[in-house]
């Protein structure tokens, strides 16, 4: 930007006291972009929330829950690679 003004995004990114806000925004971003990262899961699973690096996924049925649990490491790796940092450590699947 010009004239020494910073955008809100630049302030949030640079201000040392806003770590918690940055973390909350990143969690929201993962939920918002989940189906962008995994378009094939749109009809199968939906992100509910992220707490303490645990992604909670609502899954339609037990068969899909089992399949996604089997592929949990791949899902976590793909999310963390997309954001270029470790955001998710584990996934909990909900009915």
N, C-alpha and C positions, 0 to 999 in steps of 0.2 A: 504494500500500500504506500501511498505518498504522504508527505507532510508529517512523518513521524507517528502517524496513527497506526495502531495494531487492530487487526480483526479480533473478534471474540474467540475464534478458533485458535489464533496465534497466542492470545493471552492464556487460554486454557492449557495449551501445549507447553508453554514456557514457564508459567508461574509455579514456583516451587511448592507453594502451599495448596495446590489444587490436585494433589495425587489421587485423593479419594474420588473427586469428580471425574478425573480421567479414567480411573478404573471402572466407575459406574457407567460412563459413556461407552467404554469398550465392551462391557457386558451387554449393554443394550444393542450395540452394533452387531455382536455375534448373533443375538436372537433375531434381529432385523434381517441379517444377511444369510441366515441358516439355509434357506431354500435357494439362495443364489449360489452358495457353495455346494449344496446337495439338491439339485433340482429334481432328481429321481425320487427323493423322499417326501415330496410335497403332499402326496395323498396317504402316506404311511405314518409319518412322524411329525410332531410339532414341538419346537423348543418352548419350555415353560418358563424357566428362570436359570440363573447361574448364581450359585452361592459357594464361596470358598473354593473356587476353581472346579466345582462340580456342575456339569450341565445336566439339567433335568429335562428329559424328553418324554413326551406323551406319545405312546405308540398304540395303534389301533387294536392289535390282537397279539396273542401269545406267540404265534408263529413268527411274526415280524419282530417282536421283542427279542426272541431267541436269535434270530438272524443278525439283528443289529448288535446284540451283545457279543456275538461271535466276531463281529467286525469293529468292535469298539476302538481298538488301538488305531486302526486305519482312519476312523472318523476323527479321533482326537488329533492325530498327526496332520490330517488335512486342514482342520480348523487352525491349529497352531502355525502351520506353514502359511496359510492364507494371511494371518496377522503378523507373521514373522516374530512371534514370541509365544511363550507358554502361557496360554490363557486358560486352557482346560486341562485338568489332570485326570479326571474320570467322568463317567456318565452314569446316571441313575435313570432307569427306564420305569415309566409309570403307565398304568393301564388307563 
